[in-house]
């Protein structure tokens, strides 16, 4: 039991490794949270620094989710894999190493979902991408793609339903301000 608790804590700190903050400092000498939207995520890096930095941010954040799930699965099976994935997402959103000001967890969540169930990841990512392409709103694609997770899990991988519900709830809560701007018509497009 102690090893499982330690692993969940380790995965939280894996989530703390903020690709956007590190890349912002290395590539542009800035704290990305003080520029653009103020969010420590891929979209803000894209708008503020550029495509290459955004691609590196996205890859780094996805890898955190994958690594956490794989560590959990290796040391304790599927239940621990889910806990470790969730812990990395929480660590990304509320990183102790960066004053509890992180990103919104979408890319890290994508990585965790992909490592748990590639089929679920493909469903959520495709739906999210379709929404982004049609509307040009990354936030709306993130919200809908994340919200589809528990629904898709219910039908295709029921063992991930409750986990997917928790991840979707976090995604919606972290996008509250985006939802308000979408409703007012003031949200920034891609």
Rosetta blueprint (number, residue, H / E / L):
1 X L
2 X H
3 X H
4 X H
5 X H
6 X H
7 X H
8 X H
9 X H
10 X H
11 X H
12 X H
13 X H
14 X H
15 X H
16 X H
17 X L
18 X L
19 X H
20 X H
21 X H
22 X H
23 X H
24 X H
25 X H
26 X H
27 X H
28 X H
29 X L
30 X L
31 X L
32 X H
33 X H
34 X H
35 X L
36 X L
37 X L
38 X L
39 X L
40 X L
41 X L
42 X H
43 X H
44 X H
45 X H
46 X H
47 X H
48 X H
49 X L
50 X L
51 X H
52 X H
53 X H
54 X H
55 X H
56 X H
57 X H
58 X H
59 X H
60 X H
61 X H
62 X H
63 X H
64 X H
65 X H
66 X H
67 X H
68 X H
69 X H
70 X H
71 X H
72 X H
73 X H
74 X H
75 X H
76 X H
77 X L
78 X H
79 X H
80 X H
81 X H
82 X H
83 X H
84 X H
85 X H
86 X H
87 X H
88 X H
89 X H
90 X H
91 X H
92 X H
93 X H
94 X L
95 X L
96 X H
97 X H
98 X H
99 X L
100 X L
101 X L
102 X L
103 X L
104 X L
105 X L
106 X H
107 X H
108 X H
109 X H
110 X H
111 X H
112 X H
113 X H
114 X H
115 X H
116 X H
117 X L
118 X H
119 X H
120 X H
121 X H
122 X H
123 X H
124 X H
125 X H
126 X H
127 X H
128 X H
129 X H
130 X H
131 X H
132 X H
133 X H
134 X H
135 X H
136 X L
137 X L
138 X H
139 X H
140 X H
141 X H
142 X H
143 X H
144 X H
145 X H
146 X H
147 X H
148 X H
149 X H
150 X H
151 X H
152 X H
153 X H
154 X H
155 X H
156 X H
157 X L
158 X H
159 X H
160 X H
161 X H
162 X H
163 X H
164 X H
165 X H
166 X H
167 X H
168 X H
169 X H
170 X H
171 X H
172 X H
173 X H
174 X H
175 X L
176 X H
177 X H
178 X H
179 X H
180 X H
181 X H
182 X H
183 X H
184 X H
185 X L
186 X L
187 X L
188 X L
189 X L
190 X L
